[in-house]
Amino acid sequence: MACDIWSNAQKDYFSANDYVHMSRLVTINDIARELNTTPATVSRALNNHRSISEEKKKLIVETAERLNYRRNSIASSLRLGHTKVLGVIIPSAEINFFGRVVHGIENHAAKNGYNVLIFQSNEMRSYEVRGIETLLSARVDGIMVSIAKDTADYSHFLMAKKSKTPIIFFDRVNNDLGINSVMVNDYQGAFMATEHLIQQGYKRIAHISGPSHIKIFNDRLKGYMGALQANNIKVDFDLTVQGDVSVEAGREAMERLLAFDNLPDAVFAVEDFTALGAMKVLKEHNVNIPQDFGVIGFANEGFCEHISPTLSTMDQQTAQMGMEAFDLMLAQIEDKNSGKAERRTVVLDPLPVFRESSARLKFLGANK
């Protein structure tokens, strides 16, 4: 006999009503039938309405607990016009940066009585569109998004905006859509990273960039060029190689750079995984880091301090970004309820984290 068929002895252990309640979700109607009362009376008792006597309330609450009743909080919230649920769409759960931002969002959401639904776009627009549609169908109170690198058509965000559901961007943003956002000052971070390499004595500094249609990667390219110009170094566009934000992109770009007759002696990578790929190739070619070649990334991923040499990078204040993203969303929800429409953009300062991979002066000083 199949294992999911109950024996008569097992069925006799429970009352007929209990058996029904175990096989499906218990409703207010079930409690009302059990007590021979009305669903309205049960509802008022469970909501502690003053029209129901304390004795009746106690009986109804005890019966609800015995039948394993679970309040449908989503249905209740919808009747009130909100769900207290927020949606968050991230490009990849494998990137520690996004996990830390989400952690910051969740911490502040919980303190304010909100739950969070997380959707991963896998860096693809099609998944991102599906995420927007799913979250809108779930009637979330707001959606927070970091744009996938594959996304060049932003019509799904305009659809969400048109639906009157509050939406904000964090980290990867688009300023042309009129959507509130939280970001780090990517130009400033790239400028600081490149200037640090210059100050360490590197002369031919390359840059491995990201997809140019994504604002943060474009800003980092501009910051790299700005630092060179500010230090009277001519921008050599042969030293800028576009990647797609991955270890493999870093590997491929570094192989190209090492094939030049006039080799670079340092690289500012658009983010840490790209920097990691570049470092792997340098090691395979027996290039000494940092004495012969400097490397710096962007994001301060968790692995940066655990590889050898440790990776210099720019920290994006992930916990602060998560908190600011939630606060911005909460303000937008309140604006929606009050009829306001104030545009807000929060820009955080990047924090330099200079480690071994760019510490040329320290290395040379220690070996005099």
C-alpha positions in Angstrom: 0.0 0.0 0.0 1.3 3.5 -0.8 3.0 5.3 2.1 0.7 8.4 1.8 -2.5 6.4 2.4 -3.5 6.5 6.1 -4.6 3.2 7.8 -8.0 3.0 9.5 -6.2 2.9 12.9 -4.4 6.1 12.2 -7.5 7.8 11.0 -9.4 6.7 14.1 -6.8 8.5 16.3 -8.1 11.9 15.0 -11.6 13.3 14.8 -13.1 13.7 11.4 -12.8 17.5 11.7 -9.1 17.3 12.8 -8.3 15.1 9.7 -9.9 17.7 7.4 -7.9 20.5 9.1 -4.6 18.6 8.7 -5.1 18.1 5.0 -5.7 21.8 4.1 -5.3 25.3 5.5 -7.7 26.1 8.3 -10.0 29.1 7.7 -12.2 31.3 9.9 -15.2 29.4 8.5 -13.8 26.1 9.9 -13.5 27.6 13.3 -17.0 29.0 13.1 -18.4 25.6 12.1 -16.5 23.9 15.0 -18.1 26.3 17.5 -21.5 26.7 15.8 -21.0 30.4 15.4 -20.6 32.9 12.6 -17.3 33.7 10.7 -17.9 37.4 11.6 -17.9 36.6 15.3 -14.7 34.5 14.9 -13.0 37.3 13.0 -13.9 39.9 15.6 -12.7 37.7 18.4 -9.4 37.0 16.8 -9.0 40.8 16.3 -9.8 41.4 20.0 -12.9 43.4 19.2 -14.6 44.8 22.3 -18.1 43.6 21.2 -17.0 40.0 21.9 -16.9 38.8 25.6 -13.6 37.7 27.1 -15.0 34.2 27.6 -16.0 33.9 24.0 -12.7 35.3 22.8 -10.8 32.8 24.9 -12.8 29.9 23.5 -12.3 31.0 19.9 -8.6 31.6 20.4 -8.1 28.2 22.0 -10.0 26.5 19.2 -8.0 28.4 16.6 -4.8 27.2 18.2 -6.1 23.6 18.5 -7.0 23.5 14.8 -3.6 25.1 13.9 -5.2 28.1 12.3 -2.7 30.6 10.7 -3.9 34.1 10.0 -3.6 35.1 6.3 -1.6 38.1 6.9 -1.3 38.9 3.1 -5.1 38.9 2.7 -5.5 41.1 5.8 -2.8 43.5 4.6 -4.4 43.8 1.2 -7.6 44.8 2.8 -5.7 47.6 4.5 -4.0 48.6 1.2 -0.5 47.3 2.0 1.4 44.0 2.5 4.4 45.1 4.6 6.5 43.2 2.1 9.3 44.7 -0.1 10.9 43.1 -3.1 14.6 43.2 -3.8 16.1 42.3 -7.2 19.9 41.7 -7.3 22.1 40.7 -10.2 23.8 37.8 -8.5 23.8 36.1 -5.1 27.3 34.9 -5.7 28.6 38.5 -5.5 29.2 39.1 -1.8 28.6 42.8 -2.2 24.9 42.4 -3.0 24.5 39.9 -0.1 25.8 42.5 2.3 23.6 45.2 0.9 20.5 42.9 1.2 21.6 42.1 4.8 21.5 45.9 5.5 18.1 46.2 3.9 16.7 43.2 5.8 17.9 44.5 9.2 16.2 47.8 8.8 13.1 46.3 7.2 12.6 43.9 10.2 12.9 46.8 12.7 10.1 48.6 10.8 7.8 45.6 10.5 8.6 44.7 6.9 9.5 41.4 5.3 11.7 41.1 2.2 11.4 39.0 -0.9 14.6 38.5 -2.9 14.8 37.8 -6.6 18.0 37.1 -8.5 18.3 38.3 -12.1 21.4 36.3 -12.9 22.7 39.4 -14.8 20.0 38.9 -17.4 17.2 41.3 -18.5 14.7 38.5 -19.1 15.0 37.4 -15.5 14.9 41.0 -14.3 11.6 41.5 -16.2 10.2 38.3 -14.6 11.2 39.5 -11.2 9.4 42.8 -11.7 6.3 41.1 -12.9 6.4 38.5 -10.0 6.8 41.2 -7.4 4.0 43.4 -8.8 1.7 40.4 -8.9 2.6 39.7 -5.2 1.4 43.3 -4.4 4.6 44.2 -2.6 4.7 47.7 -1.1 7.9 48.6 -3.0 10.7 47.2 -5.2 14.4 47.8 -4.8 16.6 46.9 -7.8 20.3 46.8 -8.8 20.3 46.7 -12.6 21.6 43.5 -14.4 24.6 44.1 -16.7 22.6 42.6 -19.6 19.9 45.3 -19.3 19.9 48.0 -21.9 16.1 48.3 -22.4 14.5 49.8 -19.2 10.8 49.7 -20.2 10.0 47.2 -17.4 11.1 49.7 -14.8 8.9 52.3 -16.4 6.0 49.8 -16.3 6.6 49.4 -12.5 6.8 53.1 -12.1 3.5 53.5 -14.0 1.8 51.0 -11.7 2.4 53.5 -8.8 4.4 50.9 -7.0 7.4 52.7 -5.3 10.7 51.6 -6.9 14.3 52.6 -6.2 17.7 51.7 -7.6 20.7 50.9 -5.6 24.4 50.6 -6.7 23.7 50.1 -10.4 21.3 52.9 -11.3 19.9 54.9 -14.2 19.4 58.6 -13.7 17.4 59.1 -16.9 14.2 57.2 -15.6 13.3 59.6 -12.8 13.7 56.8 -10.2 15.1 57.4 -6.8 18.5 55.9 -6.1 21.3 55.1 -3.7 24.8 54.8 -5.1 28.4 55.2 -4.2 30.4 58.0 -5.9 32.0 55.8 -8.5 33.9 58.6 -10.2 35.5 59.6 -6.9 36.3 56.0 -6.1 38.0 55.3 -9.4 39.9 58.6 -9.2 41.2 57.6 -5.8 42.1 54.1 -6.9 44.0 55.3 -9.9 45.8 58.1 -8.1 46.9 55.7 -5.4 48.6 53.6 -8.1 50.3 56.8 -9.4 51.5 57.7 -5.9 53.0 54.2 -5.6 55.2 55.0 -8.6 53.4 53.1 -11.4 53.7 54.8 -14.8 51.6 52.9 -17.3 48.3 52.2 -15.6 45.7 50.1 -17.5 42.0 49.9 -16.8 39.7 46.9 -17.3 36.2 48.4 -17.6 32.7 47.0 -17.5 29.7 47.3 -19.9 29.6 51.0 -20.9 25.8 51.3 -20.8 25.8 50.7 -17.0 26.3 54.0 -15.3 28.6 52.9 -12.5 31.1 51.3 -14.9 31.1 54.3 -17.1 31.7 56.6 -14.1 34.6 54.4 -13.0 36.2 54.7 -16.5 35.8 58.5 -16.3 37.3 58.6 -12.8 40.3 56.6 -14.1 40.9 59.0 -16.9 40.3 62.0 -14.7 43.1 60.9 -12.3 45.5 60.4 -15.1 44.8 63.8 -16.5 45.0 65.5 -13.0 48.5 64.0 -12.7 49.6 65.1 -16.2 49.6 61.5 -17.6 48.3 61.2 -21.1 45.3 58.8 -21.5 46.4 55.9 -23.6 43.2 54.3 -24.9 45.1 51.1 -25.8 45.4 50.6 -22.1 41.6 50.5 -21.6 40.1 47.1 -22.2 36.4 46.4 -21.8 35.3 43.4 -19.9 32.0 42.0 -18.6 32.5 42.0 -14.9 33.8 38.5 -14.2 37.0 36.6 -13.4 37.2 35.3 -17.0 36.9 38.9 -18.3 39.8 39.9 -16.1 41.9 37.0 -17.4 41.2 37.7 -21.0 41.9 41.5 -20.6 45.2 40.9 -18.8 46.3 38.4 -21.5 45.7 41.2 -24.1 47.6 43.8 -22.0 50.6 41.5 -21.5 50.8 41.0 -25.3 51.7 44.7 -25.8 55.3 45.6 -26.7 55.1 48.5 -24.2 53.7 46.8 -21.2 51.6 48.4 -18.5 52.9 48.2 -14.9 49.5 48.4 -13.1 45.8 47.9 -13.6 42.7 49.4 -12.0 40.0 46.8 -12.5 36.3 47.9 -12.6 35.5 45.4 -9.7 37.2 42.8 -7.6 36.3 39.6 -9.6 37.8 41.3 -12.7 40.9 42.1 -10.6 41.1 38.5 -9.4 41.2 37.2 -13.0 43.9 39.7 -13.8 46.0 38.6 -10.8 45.7 35.0 -11.8 47.2 35.7 -15.2 50.0 37.8 -13.8 50.9 34.9 -11.5 50.8 32.4 -14.3 53.3 34.7 -16.2 55.5 35.0 -13.1 54.9 38.7 -12.8 55.7 39.9 -9.3 52.9 41.8 -7.5 53.3 44.6 -6.3 57.0 45.2 -7.0 56.6 44.9 -10.8 52.9 45.2 -11.3 50.2 46.9 -9.1 46.6 45.8 -9.0 43.5 47.4 -7.4 39.8 46.5 -7.7 36.5 48.0 -6.6 33.8 46.7 -4.1 35.9 45.1 -1.3 34.5 41.6 -1.8 35.1 39.1 1.0 37.9 37.2 -0.8 40.1 40.3 -1.1 41.8 39.9 2.2 42.2 36.2 1.9 44.2 35.9 -1.3 47.9 36.3 -1.7 48.8 39.1 -2.2 45.8 40.6 -0.5 43.8 42.8 -3.0 43.6 46.6 -2.7 40.1 47.8 -3.5 37.5 50.5 -2.8 34.9 49.8 -0.2 31.3 50.8 -1.1 29.9 51.0 2.4 27.4 48.1 1.8 25.7 48.2 5.2 25.2 51.9 4.9 23.9 51.4 1.3 21.4 48.9 2.6 20.2 51.2 5.3 19.9 54.2 3.0 18.1 52.1 0.4 15.5 51.0 2.9 15.1 54.5 4.3 14.7 55.9 0.8 12.0 53.3 0.1 10.2 54.0 3.3 10.2 57.7 2.5 8.8 57.0 -1.0 6.0 54.8 0.4 5.1 57.7 2.7 5.3 60.1 -0.2 2.9 57.9 -2.1 0.4 57.8 0.8 0.6 61.6 1.2 0.5 62.4 -2.5 4.0 63.9 -2.6 6.5 63.1 -5.4 9.9 64.3 -4.1 12.9 63.1 -6.2 15.8 61.8 -4.0 19.3 60.6 -4.8 21.7 59.4 -2.0 25.4 59.3 -2.9 27.9 57.6 -0.5 31.6 58.2 -0.4 33.8 55.2 -1.3 36.4 54.2 1.3 39.9 53.1 0.2 41.2 49.8 1.4 44.9 49.6 0.3 46.4 46.2 0.8 49.5 44.3 -0.6 48.6 44.2 -4.3 49.4 47.9 -4.7 51.9 48.5 -1.9 54.9 49.1 -4.1 56.6 51.7 -1.9 56.2 49.6 1.2 57.6 46.5 -0.6 60.6 48.4 -2.0 61.2 50.1 1.3 61.3 46.8 3.1 63.8 45.3 0.6 66.4 48.2 0.6 
